[in-house]
Amino acid sequence: MTVQVPYEISNPGIYDLTDIELTIEMRVNYINHSNQANITSWVFSKTSPLQACKAFSSISGDFEGSFLNFFIPPLVEFFDDADEFEMVYYLLDIHFKAKYFLGLISFQYTENNLNLFDFY
Amino acid sequence: MTKTNQKLNKETIVQISFTISILIGTVLLPIIGYFQFNKILSEIRSCSQCSTTQLDLGNLQVRYNNVFITLTVIGIILTILRGYSWKIHQYSMKKRWLNFVSSILFISFLIIMAQLGIIDISIENFSLNLNLMGVFIVLIIVWSLFIIKHLYDLYDFKKNRTYYDNLLRNKQDVILKIQF
């Protein structure tokens, strides 16, 4: 059981992008319509430091997560308790962190709740 | 044209360009930044492709209007001070006090601008956190050195007043000799 996400980061700026960190998290979620409860469980989480991206260049590669980055017991518990008639969502969170201009400017870009696919 | 006149003209050009650069940096740039920022916000808010556009600027939302107005006011005062100090003679206490007050005003300008150093923008599932505090801290540290320098100038002028008075007197003598 592995996760592989290809990435490409381009830096058109005049300074290097340093301390780049990419975090990918995956959750499973369903809404129990009987009591309107939003039930979520973490499936996967990994933070990986990437190599610095030099000025006017780009880097690419694969973000890889292994079996060790999966949270198996909560996942098993989630599906044991899940209502099989409710729609289960696989949600993806992506966090991208980096520093620019000799490390004086830092920024974080986050994209939450990306729906991977619907699972019945 | 005499040498003194040439020197005066050169000084005038330098002083005028310095005042203009202060006007651009402290008055025009904040005004342009304010209108550009408003334009970007209105573009995001009127996004036709987004189903439910929810723009959240965090703490910035409350204070960015006030910050820009304060910056512009300080910028105008700085430019006036700069223009006024240009007319005052180099070897005077007033000039040194004006330099000291200007640098304190400029550091307060930077500190107020640093309020916009952390920008949080959230739109639907996307969020961007930009932290520019490092840049502001470096600028504030550098400008603190200028304040120390101006303080030293004040102290030096008070202590060596006779020396500067002589210097001024000699300079005036030279101008008089050339005129006659």
Interface residues (C-beta under 8 A of the other chain):
Chain A: F101 G103 L104 I105 S106 F107 Q108 Y109 T110 E111 N112 N113 L114
Chain B: N125 F126 S127 L128 N129 L130 N131 L132 G134 V135 V138
